Amino acid sequence: MPKITFIFIIISYLTVNLFGQQCDSCKKEFDILFVIKEKPKISQTDLENSWQITQKLYDLGYTDYIDSVANRTSFVSHSLTRTFSDICIKAGGNLGVDYYLSYLLFTNGSAEEERSFALERLFVKFPEIVLEKIGNDYDLLNDLTWGFVNNRYYGAVNPFENDDYTTMTLYENGPKPILNKDNCKSIFFETNPSMRTKYNDYKYQIDYIINTAIENLNEKE
């Protein structure tokens, strides 16, 4: 019995110790993403490095940057989704869109709403590229719609555009919601003015986003 107990204690200690080291290494990998995000220009190599790190961190379950831990409570400041999507948006163009769509596919099944919010922000920057690539993929169109409803809840200009964890944040004395079923279409085009002239090219997708958004807003009432 004493021998078995001794072995158990050693195994338990190693498990805890290795977990701590793993968290430290994850945090260092996350720090690399921050460095890449702050670059004035993000190259294809930067994107690929970011993608490799993001996949690794996601697989390890390190999806939030842990600033500190106190009384068994983790204090976080950045989500992996927001950080990687910001890198993709900054990189821009076909590559940026491709890498973020790859992330959505990689994290398929996740209930994290930031995935949808980030897709909508990417769409605002590169609307034609996004629509060309997602086509009539209803899962992605629904993600885009949900991102629109939430990101534009306070109008075309989102006062919380740069905030992370918006779904989990309560704002005291926040602005009054603006988006509703009656102004949904006008706010969509105010947010995405280039889609006015390209409406005929992407009519099905635009109509789907607007009509589905109106249905969601009806359900909220």
C-alpha positions in Angstrom: 0.0 0.0 0.0 2.6 2.6 0.8 4.3 1.9 -2.5 1.1 2.4 -4.5 0.4 5.6 -2.6 3.9 6.9 -3.4 3.5 6.2 -7.1 0.1 8.0 -7.2 1.6 11.1 -5.6 4.4 11.3 -8.2 2.0 10.8 -11.1 -0.4 13.5 -9.8 2.5 16.0 -9.3 3.8 15.4 -12.8 0.4 15.9 -14.3 -0.2 19.2 -12.6 3.4 20.4 -13.4 3.1 19.5 -17.1 -0.3 21.2 -17.3 1.3 24.4 -15.9 4.1 24.2 -18.4 1.6 23.7 -21.2 -0.3 26.8 -20.2 2.9 28.8 -20.1 3.9 27.6 -23.6 0.3 28.4 -24.9 0.5 31.9 -23.5 3.9 32.4 -25.3 2.3 31.1 -28.6 -0.6 33.5 -28.1 1.9 36.4 -27.6 3.3 35.6 -31.0 -0.2 36.2 -32.5 -0.3 39.6 -30.8 3.0 40.5 -32.3 1.8 39.5 -35.8 -1.5 41.4 -35.3 0.4 44.6 -34.6 2.6 44.5 -37.7 1.9 47.3 -40.2 1.6 44.7 -43.0 0.8 41.0 -42.6 2.4 38.7 -45.1 1.3 35.2 -46.3 4.0 33.8 -44.1 2.6 35.7 -41.1 -0.9 34.3 -41.9 0.4 30.8 -42.2 2.3 31.0 -38.9 -0.8 32.5 -37.3 -2.9 29.7 -38.7 -0.6 27.0 -37.4 -0.5 28.6 -33.9 -4.3 29.1 -33.8 -5.0 25.4 -34.7 -2.5 24.3 -32.0 -4.0 26.5 -29.3 -7.6 25.5 -30.3 -6.7 21.8 -30.1 -5.2 22.3 -26.7 -8.3 24.2 -25.5 -6.4 27.4 -24.9 -9.0 29.6 -26.6 -8.7 32.6 -24.3 -5.6 34.5 -23.3 -5.2 34.1 -19.5 -3.7 37.2 -18.0 -3.8 35.9 -14.4 -5.3 33.3 -12.1 -6.5 34.0 -8.6 -8.6 31.8 -6.3 -9.0 29.3 -9.1 -10.5 32.0 -11.3 -8.9 32.8 -14.7 -8.9 36.4 -15.8 -8.9 36.7 -19.6 -8.6 39.6 -22.0 -8.5 38.2 -25.6 -10.3 35.4 -27.4 -8.5 33.3 -29.9 -11.2 33.8 -32.5 -11.1 37.6 -32.2 -7.3 37.7 -32.3 -7.0 35.4 -35.4 -9.9 37.1 -37.2 -8.3 40.5 -36.6 -5.1 39.2 -38.2 -7.1 37.9 -41.2 -8.9 41.2 -41.6 -5.7 43.1 -41.5 -4.1 40.8 -44.0 -7.1 41.3 -46.2 -8.0 40.2 -49.7 -8.4 36.7 -50.9 -5.8 35.3 -48.5 -7.3 36.9 -45.4 -10.8 35.7 -46.3 -9.5 32.2 -47.2 -7.7 31.7 -43.9 -10.7 32.9 -41.8 -13.1 30.6 -43.7 -10.6 27.8 -43.0 -10.9 28.7 -39.3 -14.7 28.5 -39.5 -14.5 25.1 -41.0 -11.9 24.0 -38.5 -14.1 25.1 -35.6 -17.3 23.9 -37.1 -19.8 22.9 -34.4 -18.6 25.5 -32.0 -21.3 27.6 -30.4 -19.0 30.6 -29.9 -20.8 33.7 -31.3 -17.6 35.6 -32.0 -17.1 33.4 -35.0 -20.1 35.0 -36.6 -19.3 38.5 -35.5 -15.9 38.2 -37.0 -17.2 36.9 -40.3 -19.5 40.0 -40.5 -16.6 42.3 -39.8 -14.6 40.6 -42.6 -17.6 41.0 -44.9 -17.8 44.7 -44.2 -14.1 45.1 -45.3 -14.2 42.7 -48.3 -17.9 42.2 -49.2 -17.5 40.9 -52.8 -14.7 38.5 -51.9 -16.6 37.0 -49.0 -19.8 36.6 -51.0 -17.9 35.0 -53.9 -16.3 32.5 -51.6 -19.2 31.5 -49.5 -21.7 31.3 -52.4 -25.0 29.8 -51.2 -23.5 28.0 -48.2 -26.4 28.4 -45.8 -24.4 27.8 -42.7 -22.1 30.6 -43.6 -24.9 32.9 -44.7 -26.6 32.3 -41.4 -23.4 33.0 -39.5 -23.0 36.2 -41.5 -26.6 37.2 -40.8 -26.2 36.6 -37.1 -23.0 38.7 -37.1 -24.9 41.5 -38.9 -27.8 41.4 -36.4 -25.4 41.7 -33.4 -22.7 43.9 -34.8 -25.2 46.4 -36.2 -27.6 46.3 -33.3 -26.7 49.9 -32.5 -26.6 51.0 -36.1 -24.1 50.9 -39.0 -21.3 52.2 -36.7 -20.8 49.7 -33.8 -19.7 51.6 -30.7 -18.2 48.3 -29.4 -16.4 47.4 -32.6 -13.1 47.0 -30.9 -14.3 45.1 -27.9 -13.9 41.4 -27.3 -16.4 39.2 -25.4 -19.3 41.5 -26.3 -21.8 38.7 -25.8 -20.7 38.3 -22.2 -20.4 42.0 -21.4 -23.1 44.0 -19.7 -22.8 47.7 -20.5 -24.1 50.2 -18.0 -25.8 53.2 -19.6 -25.1 51.8 -23.0 -26.5 53.3 -26.2 -30.0 52.6 -27.3 -30.5 49.7 -29.8 -31.3 51.0 -33.3 -31.7 48.0 -35.6 -35.2 46.7 -36.1 -37.3 44.9 -38.8 -38.3 48.2 -40.4 -34.8 49.7 -40.8 -32.9 46.5 -41.3 -32.5 46.8 -45.0 -31.4 50.5 -44.9 -28.8 49.7 -42.1 -27.4 46.8 -44.2 -26.8 49.1 -47.1 -25.5 51.9 -44.9 -23.0 49.5 -43.5 -22.2 48.0 -46.9 -22.7 50.8 -49.4 -20.9 49.0 -52.3 -23.6 46.4 -52.2 -26.1 48.9 -53.6 -24.3 49.0 -56.9 -23.6 45.3 -56.8 -27.0 44.2 -55.7 -28.0 42.5 -58.9 -24.7 40.5 -58.8 -25.4 39.2 -55.3 -29.2 39.6 -55.1 -29.9 36.1 -53.7 -27.3 36.3 -50.9 -28.1 39.9 -50.0 -31.9 39.2 -49.9 -31.2 36.1 -47.8 -29.2 38.0 -45.3 -31.7 40.9 -45.0 -34.8 38.7 -44.9 -33.3 36.2 -42.4 -32.1 39.2 -40.2 -35.7 40.5 -40.2 -37.0 37.1 -39.1 -34.5 37.1 -36.3 -35.5 40.6 -35.2 -39.2 39.6 -35.3 -38.4 36.7 -32.9 -36.7 39.2 -30.5 -39.8 41.3 -30.2 
